[in-house]
Amino acid sequence: MKYPFHVFKFGGASVRNAAAIRNVATIVEPYRDKRLVVVVSAMGKTTNALERVVAGLRTGADVSSEIKGLKEYHAGVMEELFPKDHPIREEVDRELTNLPQLWSADLLPDQFYDQVVCRGELISTRIVAAYLAETGLPVEWIDARNYIKTDNTYREGKVDWDLTEKKIRELMPRLDSRILITQGFIGGTPDGFTTTLGREGSDYTAAIFGSCLGAENVTIWKDVPGVMNADPKRLPEAIPFPELPFREAAEMTYYGASVIHPKTIKPLANRGIPLLVKNFDDPALPGTRIHETHIDRLPPLIVFKENQCLISCAVTDYTFVDEEQLSLIFSAVSQENLKINLMQNSAISFSFCVDFREDKVLRLIERLSEHFRVYYNTGITLITVKNYDEATYAKYRGLPGVILEQSSRSTLQVLVKG
């Protein structure tokens, strides 16, 4: 059963400055009398800056310049939105001033990361909620950590769906009279710590709220005219899809298409809730509708996934790679919580490609070296061409620097050095 609820998600670019936040108010205004949850990411490049704060605090470096930069950035936005005596200014300043106090040697590295990086969303949502209230919209700020409950897998929190749905459905009566503003990307553990749901995980947050509320639809507001068949910054001839099947969109995200977080599709598809990807700068554009449908022919989708690492495990005694050895490799990858983006085997070696998260990858290589001769290459780009045609197949196979190629009936993947 569907309820007349809507969920909007605004990413960092959509709240990067005062003009963008005013535009959020313009988009939200027509929904003042509807049931709406608004999920907001950290502003602009705040998460990147907070990651630098995390790195500095871990090593005992001076992070005062990073914190000062964050304060000045947010203060500049608030200067344009609020009167000088508005309490939000002091609230945000205090939140950023207290960042060094979050450091504790007792916290695991990923655990500490989540306690700091979450501040970007907590700050941005308070600013957006305060501004929407200034415009007369009936809004209420809520803390997503009280509703999205996860385990303690830091940086990749796994959602406790039963408890999360119970908590979120408690919000239904409040939605009758208020627009709820909450954070993307973050959740809470049973023992009160913050988790994050994976980098760029605010889309997933919107899908969680939409699924648990039985929303009519979920809308992601982006700086592109919809889901496109390539990154327009890389390939200017990219075109938007008017609609996509859930299955196609899920495969796109798996291969690394960055317009939607990979975990977003499943909870919505399971409940038949359409996902709309709309243009933030021109809301009148139709955007892309992702839903249960069938489309006979789609144009080639081209995805570039950078910062990859190719790892090759060769047996040490010229025996063939068998199921037992594959089990060792997959178990080691799983223990580091890494995802294989491409794999290929020969008689005496097994090669696979993962995102290069240096600390995890180096631990993985050390673990695998106990059983195999291990070779690895970094600085690699994985290019996936889904629904390829003759022209794209020839073009991407023929790129200079291809070190691995793999194709199926509909998908070509190449690893390119440099």
N, C-alpha and C positions, 0 to 999 in steps of 0.2 A: 504493500500500500504506500502510495506517495502522498506526501504532505506539501502544501504550498510554501515550501521553504526555498530560499536561494542562498548560494554561497558565492561570494566574490573573492578572488585572490589578486592582490596587487604586489608585484615584485619590487625589488630595490630601485630599478629605473623609474618605476611609477610613483615613487615617493622621494625622489632624489633631491628635490628642492621645493621651495615654497610654491612655485607655479604648478608643479606636478601635484602637490597635495591639494591645492585648490581644484585641480582637475578631478581628483578623486571625489571631492565633495560634489562636483557637478554630475559625475556618473552615478553617485549614490543617491542624490536628491530625489529622483523619480521613484525610489523604493522606500521612501520614508514611511509609507503606510503598509509595507509588505514585510514579511518575515525574512530577515537578511542577516547572515553572518559574514563579516568582512575579515579576511585573513591578510595580514600585512607582513612583508619581509623587512629586514634591516634596510636603512636608507643608503642608496648609492653603493659605495664600496666599503661600507662600515665593517662588514664581516672580514674583509681582507686586512683592514687596519687592526681589528681585534685579534686576528691570527698572529699578527706581528707582536702585539702586546703579550699574547700567550708565550711566544717563543722567547721574548725578552725576559719575562718573569721567571721562566724555567731556568734560564742561564744566569740570572742575577744581573742582567743588563739594565741600563737606565731606560725606562719606557716613558719618561715624562714628556718627551717630544711627541710621541704617538698619541698619548692621552690629551695633550694640549691641542693637537690637530683635530681630534675627535670633538673636543669641546667647542673649538672655533667653528667647525663645520656645522654642528647641530645648533649652536648659538646663532649662526648666520641665518639658518632656516627659520628659527623661532622669531628672530628679529622682524622678519617680514610678515609673520602670521599672528603675533600676539602683542598686546600692550606690554609695556616694560614691567608692570607689577604682576604679571600673570604667574601663578605658582608653578606652572610647568617648567619654567626656566630653572628654578632652583632644584626642582626634582631631577631633571636631566643632569645638571651639573654635579649633583651629589652622587648619582649613579655612576658617572664616569670617574669622579674623584676616588671612589671606593674600590676601583678595579684592583690596585695592588694588594688590597686586603684579602682578596680571594685566593691568593697564593697559599698553598699548603703542600709541603713535601709528602704529606700522608696520602695525597690524592694520586691515583694513577695518571699517566700523561693524558690519555683520552678523556678521562673523567674531569681533569682540570680544564682541558680545552672546552668542554661543554659548559662548565660553570661560568667561563668568561665570555665565550662567543655568543651565548644566548642574550647577552645584554643589548646587542644591536636591535633585536626584535622587541625586547621589553621597552626600549626607549622609543623606537619608531611608532609603536602602537599607542603609546601614551601621547605622543605629539599629534598623531592623526586623530585619535579620539577627542583630544582637547580642541583641536581645530574644528572638527565636525560639530561638536557641541556649540562652539562659538557661532556657527552658521545657523543654529537653531534645530539641528537634527537630533532626534531622540536616541542618543547613543549610550552604551555602557561598555567600559573596558573590562575584559575578563582575562585571567591568566590561563593560557592553554595548558600549563603544566598540571593544573587541577583537573583537567578533563581528558587529555590524551595521556594515558598511563602506559608505560613501557617497562621492559626489563632493564637491566643495568649494562646493556651492550652500548657503551658510550661511543658517540659519533655515528652509530647506526642502530639507534634504539628500536627494538622489536615491540610492536604494539600489542598490548593485552586487549584484544578486541572486545571481549565480553565486558570487562570492567569499563573500557573506554566508551562503549555504546551506552552502558547504564548511566555513566556520568554525563555524557553529552545530551542524552534525552531528558535529563533533568532541567536542561535549559529551555525546553519548549515553551513553558508558560511565560518566561521572560521575553521571548521573541514576539509575543503578542503585542507588546507595547514599546520595545526597544530594538534598535539595531546593535548587534553585539560586535565589538572590535576585539580581535585576538591575534596572537602571534603565529606566524608560520614557523616550521623548522624545529620546534622544541616540544618536549614532553617531560613527564616527571616519573621518577622511579618510586617504588613503594616506600623507600627509606628517605624520601625527600630531596634527592639530588635531581638536577636537571640533566636530561639527555637531549641530544640532537638527532634528527631523523635521517641524516645524510646531507651532504652539501647540496644546496639549492632545493631543500626538502619542503619548501612552503607549498608547492603544488600538492604534495602528498598530504599535508595538513588539511588543505581545502577538500581533498577527496575523502579524508577521514570524517570531517564534519558533515559533508554532503551525504556520505553513505549512512552514517549513524542517524541523521535526521530524516532520511528518505527524501532528500531534496528534489525539487522539480528539475534543477540543473545546477551545474557548477561552472562558473565562468572564470577563466584565467585571463587577466588583462596584461597584454604584452606591447612592446614597441615595434611589433611587426604586424602585417595585416592578417595573420592567421598562421596555421602550421604550413611551412613551406617545404618544397622538395630539396632544399639545400639552404645553408646559411647564406643569406643575401650579402653579408659583409665579405664573404669569401667568393661567392659566385653571384654576381649582380643579376644574372638572368633567371634566378630562382623565381618560382611561381607558387602562389598559395593553393592549398587544397580546399575546395568548398566544403567537402565532407570526407570523413574517413571511417572505416569500420574499426571497432574496438581492437580487433586482432592486429590489423595493420599498424595502428598507433602503438600498441604494446611492443611490437617488433621494432618499430622505429626507435623507441626509447631504449630498448635493450641494446641496440647497436650504437647508442650514444647521441641520438638527436637531442639537443639541449633545450629545445623549446618546452618540453614537458619532462618532469622528473619521472624516472623509470617506474616508481611504485604507484603512480597516480592512477593508472588505468584500471587495475584489478578491482579495487573496492567499488568503483563506479560501474564497471561492466557487470560485476556480479549482481548488482541491483538494478541494472538497466537505466542508470541515470546519465543523461547526455553530458558530455564535457564540451564547453564552448571556449574557443580561443579567439579573443577579440582584440582589436587594436585600441590601445589606450589613447592615442593621439586623435583618432577619428572613430569614435564609437559607432557611427552610422555604417561603417563598413561591415559586410556580412560576417567576416571571420570564417572560422572552420568549426563545423559541428562533428564531433566524434561520437558515434552511437552504433547501435546494432544495425548494420546495413551490409549490402553487398555491392561492390563496384567491380565491373569486369576488367577494365584496364586502367592502371594508374601510371603516371609518368615516373621515370626513374627517381628514386630518392637517394641522395648522396650525402653521406655523413662522414665528417672528419673528426677523429678522436685522437687528440695529441697527447704528448707526455706518456707514451707507452713504453713498456719494457718487455722484450722478447727473451724468454728463458728457455734454454734447451738442456734437457737431462739425458746424458748418454750413459748407457750401462758400462760397467768397468771391465767386464770379462767376455764381451761379445755374445752373450746370450740375448735372446730376443726380449723386447719389452713385452711383458705379459701382464695379466690382470693384477697380480700381486704388486708389481712395481707401479702400475697405474694407481692402485689404491694408496700406496705410500705418497705419491705425488698429490693426489686429490685431498688426502687427509691433511697434508702440510699446508696446502692452499687454504683449506677450510679453517684451520687453526689460526691463520693470520687474517681471517675474515676478508679475503680478497676474492674478486670475481674474475673468472677467465673470460676474456673477450674473443679469443680465437685459439684453436688448438690444432695440432697436426702431428702425426707420428710416422716414423719409419720403423724398420726392423729393429734397430738398436738405439733409437733415441725418441724422445717425446718433447715437442716444443709447444709452448703456449705463451700467450700475450696477456698482460695485466696492466692496470693503471700503475704508474710508477709512484707509489707512496714509499719514499725511500726507506724509512725505518722498517716498515712491514716487509718490503721486498728483500732487504738485506738479511733480515731474520729468516725469511723463507729460503733464500739461497744457502744460508749457513745450515739450515735444517736438511735441505735436499742434498747438500754436499757430503752428508754422512753415508749416502747410498749411491750417488751418481757423480760423474764428472759434469759439472754445471758450467754453462757458458751463458752470458747474458749481454744484451745490447739495450742501451737507453737512447733517448732522443729520437724516438720513432713515432710515426703517425700511422694510425690504422684508418684506412679508407674503406667504407662499406658502400656498395652500390646495390640497392634493392630494386627489384623490378627492372633490371638493366635491359637495354636494347643493344643492337649491334654497335651503335656508335659509342655509347658509354663503356661497353665492354672492352672495345678496342682501345679507347682513350686511356682508361685507368690501368689496364694491364701493361700499357706501353710507357707508363711514367718512368723517368729515370730514378734509380735508387731502390727499386722494388727488391725486397729480400725474402719475401714469402707471399705466395698467392694461393687463394682457395676459392673455388666457385661451386655453386649448386645450380639447380634449374632456374632459380630466380634471383640469387644473391651472389655477388662477387665481393671478395675482401682481399685487400692487398696491404702489406706492411711496407712502408716507405721510410728509408733512412733519411733523416734531416727534415 
